[in-house]
Amino acid sequence: MSLSDSLKSLNEFDINDLDINNAGIWPAPIKAIVVLIVFGLIMGGGYWFFIKDQYVQLDRVEKTEQDLRKKYEEKAYQVANLEVFKTQMVEMEETFGALVRQLPSETEVPGLLEDITNTALGSGLALQEVKLQPEQKRDFYSELPINIRVTGSYHELASFVSSVASLPRIVTLHDLTIKPTGGDNERLDMQVVARTYRYRAGE
């Protein structure tokens, strides 16, 4: 049958005449259209019930692959830089050890108080008070507050603060208050809390 004959039979065909029981006598174009529709339904159903889940699983696998690749790259970087990390760890331990050695032990605290006293007197200050306060425990160290009260000129006070900061032990100054003594305006009264620290190894 030629193309013109097929088109003519298609135009003359009434869809109401379709009978599934007589599908064998349907015009060839109708048969082709029905076959395409059935094929499309089969393909769509196959995609929905089978292939779609495969795509979801593929996406999940690809995401897992990316996560594993990232972890692998991180591990590879760590392995490649292992020697550098070891060197940095040794340097950190040496630095930490040097800092710990600057923290006074309990037996060295009286010597530290004596150093602060001598520093105040060496700066020309009149020493009113140097008093150790109760120890304050932290996570891995203890704070040892020391109340200090001295009297002197502005330059003498500045010299004292600078000298305390230069002590071989770690000492920090807090809550500093300066006010005139009331008599001689050039004399100032300074109150400050010096904090030193003790490493609590194994406590």
C-alpha positions as CSV (number, residue, x, y, z in Angstrom):
1,M,0.0,0.0,0.0
2,S,1.3,3.4,-1.0
3,L,1.6,6.4,1.3
4,S,-1.3,8.1,-0.3
5,D,-3.5,5.0,0.1
6,S,-2.5,4.8,3.8
7,L,-3.4,8.5,4.4
8,K,-6.7,8.1,2.5
9,S,-7.7,5.0,4.6
10,L,-6.7,6.9,7.7
11,N,-8.9,9.9,6.8
12,E,-11.8,7.6,6.0
13,F,-11.4,5.7,9.3
14,D,-13.8,6.5,12.2
15,I,-12.2,6.0,15.6
16,N,-15.6,4.8,16.8
17,D,-15.2,1.8,14.5
18,L,-12.3,0.6,16.5
19,D,-12.9,-2.9,17.9
20,I,-10.2,-4.6,19.9
21,N,-11.5,-7.9,18.8
22,N,-11.0,-6.9,15.1
23,A,-7.6,-5.3,15.6
24,G,-6.3,-7.4,12.6
25,I,-8.3,-5.4,10.1
26,W,-7.3,-2.0,11.4
27,P,-5.6,0.3,8.9
28,A,-1.8,0.1,9.0
29,P,-1.3,3.7,10.3
30,I,-3.7,3.0,13.2
31,K,-1.8,-0.1,14.0
32,A,1.4,1.8,13.9
33,I,0.0,4.5,16.2
34,V,-1.3,1.9,18.7
35,V,2.0,0.1,18.7
36,L,3.9,3.4,19.4
37,I,1.4,4.3,22.2
38,V,1.8,0.8,23.7
39,F,5.6,1.0,23.3
40,G,5.6,4.4,25.0
41,L,3.6,3.1,27.9
42,I,5.9,0.2,28.3
43,M,9.0,2.4,28.2
44,G,7.4,4.9,30.7
45,G,6.3,2.2,33.0
46,G,9.7,0.5,32.8
47,Y,11.4,3.8,33.6
48,W,9.1,4.6,36.6
49,F,9.3,1.1,38.2
50,F,12.9,0.1,37.4
51,I,15.2,2.8,36.0
52,K,14.1,5.6,38.3
53,D,15.2,3.7,41.4
54,Q,18.5,2.9,39.6
55,Y,19.1,6.7,39.1
56,V,18.4,7.4,42.7
57,Q,20.8,4.7,43.7
58,L,23.4,6.0,41.3
59,D,23.1,9.5,42.8
60,R,23.6,8.0,46.2
61,V,26.7,6.0,45.1
62,E,28.2,9.1,43.4
63,K,27.8,11.1,46.6
64,T,29.4,8.3,48.6
65,E,32.2,8.2,46.1
66,Q,32.8,11.9,46.5
67,D,32.8,11.6,50.3
68,L,35.3,8.7,50.2
69,R,37.5,10.6,47.7
70,K,37.6,13.6,50.0
71,K,38.5,11.5,52.9
72,Y,41.2,9.7,50.9
73,E,42.7,13.1,49.8
74,E,42.7,14.2,53.4
75,K,44.4,11.0,54.6
76,A,46.9,11.2,51.7
77,Y,47.7,14.8,52.6
78,Q,48.3,13.8,56.2
79,V,50.5,10.9,55.2
80,A,52.5,13.0,52.8
81,N,53.1,15.6,55.5
82,L,53.6,13.2,58.4
83,E,57.2,14.2,58.9
84,V,56.3,17.9,58.9
85,F,53.6,17.2,61.5
86,K,56.1,15.2,63.7
87,T,58.6,18.1,63.5
88,Q,55.9,20.6,64.4
89,M,54.8,18.4,67.3
90,V,58.4,18.3,68.7
91,E,58.7,22.1,68.4
92,M,55.3,22.5,70.2
93,E,56.4,20.2,73.0
94,E,59.7,22.1,73.4
95,T,57.8,25.4,73.5
96,F,55.3,24.1,75.9
97,G,58.1,22.7,78.1
98,A,59.8,26.1,78.1
99,L,56.6,27.8,79.2
100,V,56.0,25.3,81.9
101,R,59.5,25.9,83.2
102,Q,58.5,29.5,83.6
103,L,55.7,28.6,85.9
104,P,56.7,28.6,89.6
105,S,56.3,25.5,91.7
106,E,55.0,25.7,95.2
107,T,58.5,25.9,96.6
108,E,59.4,28.8,94.2
109,V,56.5,31.1,95.1
110,P,58.3,32.7,98.1
111,G,61.2,33.4,95.8
112,L,58.8,35.1,93.3
113,L,57.3,37.2,96.1
114,E,60.8,38.3,97.1
115,D,61.6,39.1,93.4
116,I,58.5,41.3,93.2
117,T,59.4,43.0,96.5
118,N,63.0,43.7,95.3
119,T,61.7,45.0,92.0
120,A,59.4,47.4,93.8
121,L,62.2,48.7,96.1
122,G,64.6,48.8,93.2
123,S,62.2,51.1,91.3
124,G,62.2,53.5,94.2
125,L,58.7,52.7,95.4
126,A,57.4,52.5,98.9
127,L,56.0,49.0,99.4
128,Q,52.7,49.0,101.2
129,E,51.6,45.4,100.6
130,V,52.6,42.2,98.8
131,K,50.2,39.5,99.8
132,L,49.6,36.1,98.3
133,Q,45.9,35.2,97.8
134,P,44.3,31.7,97.8
135,E,45.1,29.6,94.8
136,Q,42.4,29.4,92.1
137,K,42.4,26.1,90.2
138,R,41.7,25.9,86.5
139,D,41.6,23.1,84.0
140,F,45.3,22.1,83.9
141,Y,46.9,25.0,85.9
142,S,46.4,27.1,89.0
143,E,46.4,30.8,89.3
144,L,48.2,32.4,92.2
145,P,46.9,36.0,92.7
146,I,49.2,38.4,94.6
147,N,47.8,41.7,95.9
148,I,50.3,44.5,95.5
149,R,50.1,48.0,96.8
150,V,53.0,50.5,96.3
151,T,53.5,54.3,96.4
152,G,55.7,56.4,94.2
153,S,56.0,58.7,91.2
154,Y,54.5,58.0,87.8
155,H,57.9,57.1,86.3
156,E,58.7,54.8,89.3
157,L,55.4,53.0,88.8
158,A,56.0,52.6,85.1
159,S,59.5,51.2,85.8
160,F,58.0,48.7,88.3
161,V,55.4,47.5,85.9
162,S,58.0,47.1,83.1
163,S,60.4,45.2,85.5
164,V,57.7,42.8,86.6
165,A,56.9,42.0,83.0
166,S,60.6,41.2,82.5
167,L,60.8,38.7,85.4
168,P,62.0,35.2,84.3
169,R,58.7,33.8,85.6
170,I,55.3,34.4,83.9
171,V,53.5,37.2,85.8
172,T,50.6,39.1,84.5
173,L,49.1,42.3,86.0
174,H,45.3,42.8,86.4
175,D,42.9,45.3,88.0
176,L,45.4,48.1,88.1
177,T,44.2,51.2,90.0
178,I,46.3,54.5,90.4
179,K,45.2,57.5,92.4
180,P,46.9,60.4,94.2
181,T,48.0,59.8,97.7
182,G,46.4,63.0,98.8
183,G,49.4,64.8,100.3
184,D,52.1,65.2,97.6
185,N,50.5,65.4,94.2
186,E,53.6,63.8,92.6
187,R,53.1,60.7,94.7
188,L,50.7,58.1,93.5
189,D,49.2,55.1,95.1
190,M,48.9,52.0,92.9
191,Q,47.0,48.8,93.6
192,V,47.3,45.9,91.3
193,V,46.8,42.1,91.3
194,A,49.8,40.1,89.9
195,R,48.9,36.7,88.7
196,T,51.4,33.9,88.3
197,Y,50.5,30.3,87.3
198,R,51.4,26.8,88.4
199,Y,51.1,23.8,86.1
200,R,49.0,21.1,87.7
201,A,50.7,18.0,86.2
202,G,49.1,14.8,87.4
203,E,46.7,16.4,90.0
